Amino acid sequence: MTNLFQRATQRFRYLGSAVLIALLGSTLVLTATPVASASLPTAVGIAATPDGRGYWAAYADGNVRAIGSAPNYGSVPVALAQPIVGIASTPGGGGYWLVGADGGIFSFGNAQFYGSTGAIRLNNPVVGIAATPTGRGYWTVASDGGVFSFGDAPFVGSTGNIRLNQAVVGIAGMPNGRGYWLAASDGGIFSFGDARFLGSTGNIRINQAVVGITATHSGNGYWLAAADGGIFSFGDAAFFGAAALGSPATAITNPGNLDGYWLVSRGGTVWGSPVTPPGVPVGPTGNVGSANPASLQQLNPPGGVLAIHDDVATLSNVLVHGGIDFYGRSLTLRNVYVEGGYGWWGFVTSQRADATIDIADSTISSRGGFLPDRNAGDGIFPLSGGRIVAQRILIQGTVDGMKMGSNSVLENSVIQNLSAFSDTHNDGIQVMGGSNLTIRNNRIATNLPGSFDPSHHNAALFFQPLGGGSISNVDIENNFLMGGGYTVRFEGNTTGVRAVNNVFGPGGWAPAVSQPSVRIDQWENNQRGDVNGVPNGQGVGRP
């Protein structure tokens, strides 16, 4: 590699389409790959069952999806004059209301019709609905903050005659039924009746618009959700983390009698914290891995290894027949397919202790019939303990998925179908030292149930500090974990572990094991589940 590689990287990084930047000998190769778009159904609202073990997701076309303990009471059976924009359930979970942009109300189950604005010409479209605690009334709100009350829902004020900086996007009712909050897209809050103003983001620059609001059970707090999954908590509303969704968030709700929040995305993905929504697999959302290998530029490096000696390098939109061995400080991989098994023992390696491998939307796989090196055939292997930042990657057919060092992150990714042979002791992720590790929203399956072999399969996650070292500050959240004798193993001087909202698949001896020297600071809402990562409600105790 020469400086031409770096100059080309900087020059073309701004392009909107995917651009290949690779150097073959002294020839710079550039290829543009258009990004295909997909049409998805639009989810616009979510309502939880009282027991927190189910929910209804409402779609703009009037369809309702019932999940978990939520009964299916039906969808809109006729063509709509205006799209559905929200849903609210009755307190006992025996029914729900859908509201359209014109204020039309559709009631299902034991939800009664108490009136609508469907036959009235509105100044602005309706954007949300909230039910009273009795289930005998509801409020709807328009984008200008106009509030319409029906049944036993009292009218206690609106912003319909006030000039707003940004449009109103949602409404949340007080638990006592004597007030409500309106939320605007900039996070501005307007409180009426018994609802108290507890803070807002109206004077803060936020990355993406607020899309919804939900209140705590006490009525002394509320959460705002932004389109990028960001959460803003006020009053006694606890912050449980931002949502990881495959498309923009559209609505938020409180999960029944539980403390927390669930968000639904435009594509219908539901994310929840601190409790995983029932029937929703934990782990990555959306696509992982590279594009179809046939669409990528083919690279056949001599000796089966692409050695990169530049201090800073970027590689994108290529299929490498062989491994990548990096000798610099910062390597960025985008839409890269690494196919190991062409004369070199590794897949992606770095040599320096201060190296960072930043990889996203890429696949690391073993060529058919190839057995990786038993001791070094990791998908990503920082040989001197460097850093990995990985998003939406697929690793399969390797011996271990990856070895993580300090300040490493793996999110929204899949590690699966590892190569097991000759006492390999496969681990999805192996940590031998370091601090500040994040493993979030992944599917890590060392082996499938029924194929467990203790001489081959060790763990999905294995923490074993070597040489008198230590591991600290480990965040394991919202993952599906399966495989090995003990799915998660903690050993030695490992401290500051936080493991929440994970689902452990079937098989092996036990979900987790820990030595007495290990300190686990938080272990909450970890459950058993099936091979698809769907939780079954059976808790996994602290090891």
Steps between C-alpha positions, in 0.01 A plus 500: 500500500616858431382851588281482191278261698456753781439794265237304311333401825471862611393620156213260452377456856228762455322319214142396572520171312724218618850550360772237477846622586768235457851490366615214284869541431511863384149506354224682688166326456177693559153352465167648602222278628149647523314425819167328447202614703228278637135572563388413851160513670471807720438441870364812666409402857541249781290416806589252775288243683452561875723207595791626288520169315347614173432794273309619197683674214283718277578567135407793280280281281283401799651161569579402858762241597440327836804348673547298821205515740324762286178360347426591141178701497518588132612758248320769303285307249439785257702732280620801699438862412817592693780283642498370856733703725464347846362232732387493865388195697234466769632472858414132529642411161164392365507727198657796325429809296667606178496863393545633148660824387152643449405414860291200403476240778486122453421296811570128553433250777338663805621846397188712453453778248453835675527736206749630245589790272480286190210707364652837596740702287810543712761772472777244540520120499460291814829343614420302816255351750501427874238311703363594842577263791137385512497399133182705455657782304797626303678809378629560149750770411576679173839621382417860602434382856125508472352244745167324450344320799240224489314292759622571855821663373499859632622787288757693706674705234687496170746693285258529210504880518877533565766535234737206552865472402447140391201274446351290778566127448338325797292503817529315833228498764537530877432174689219675692334611176505868593769631272736432212828596338554592135842448341630692200755372248775718652431343841297793628248397770162658571327388821134540588280420801677291765788424264812685620775633281811296588739604227543495123751517218332801344809717550754225415624409155414132452627273223157391372142598561297376795225262387311411818446523875396254771453560873617306804242314709528756780430795273813667634708449188504434129722382218543654157614286207686636199499357147856369541398303812632763739323518838456808719376434853350752743368490857503148643539344153819292509730482200546138384691570180435609144325271254672302227258490206539414135292800385386827661296476820139612474344448844570414865293339778536390860501115523186433703561478875878492450746787530664589170411568139449330167554666163375397159674590176355590163577146384323340798805407707433530875775576751456506875693572818552385765256224399513334160159512329355148480521322171776734386839338449785689661810565298566684176231685307512546125760356268846389602800415288618618161309528176476199268863394432424483128447878500841575657838560340707179518846515659741204482803606703819295459545235767137538606562810714448871433771668708429869569791706639347849483447668835141589408314300237145452372373209294145470368281303260745214443506121526840393629589141413722458804571690817587859594811566709524861623824659624378859550303692759149535355325267253146570380307224322162567337297250298791257486474122465806318635512137387775317685666185373735594217836407644507724808400399853301807605202713406537860627797575725676808632860511624528812718375535858359846417325385182126548443298288259177687417281259305135531395258332259755229425529122497786279618461140394695185428525357150312172465710201609769717661593438865644813663805489724391342828685754716476820297204465266294778655273709281660817642824458693691804633825312559633757748170580668373788283151645482201379295196713414254280311147572380266278296760236417463127437770256612466131420719196437790628712640334815422789738288792393733769631736597778409832659741744665445822693234744378359252251138495383290239321145603415217376277706211371491122457765241589392147414588155358859494624741234370528225762773238462804356680437647847435857378306616811302753297400833652278757337691777675815446705638767732842446657541847651386859467235745617193681370349231280154525344313199358149614405216386272679200353424138416792285610446127453812286532306187406144380459314296766568131465842557344681588824834325539702597811828435319413760237242748626594719797278808532321778319686751722821406685673741739837369617771755589845360432841556656377665818295753301146616550172568320278787614190697406320253276154587363303200362154613394210381284686208341391152397766262629521127430755224491781340696487319831442824690363763266678778690813435707661751739839419650786663689522871580191604305306791655236756419280265299155622397277241330141601430220405265677202340337181376684168544423228248459130579780246531818451700540456874378840626450855371783654703777418744722728707805453721496652853754766395257650247291806590166538321348840577169455318317190381141575403227370270710224349271226372496163332369486146470294185748468215360815339576712804139539609488517883273256683481681833720249688760704683872427502648548846822684577792257464 
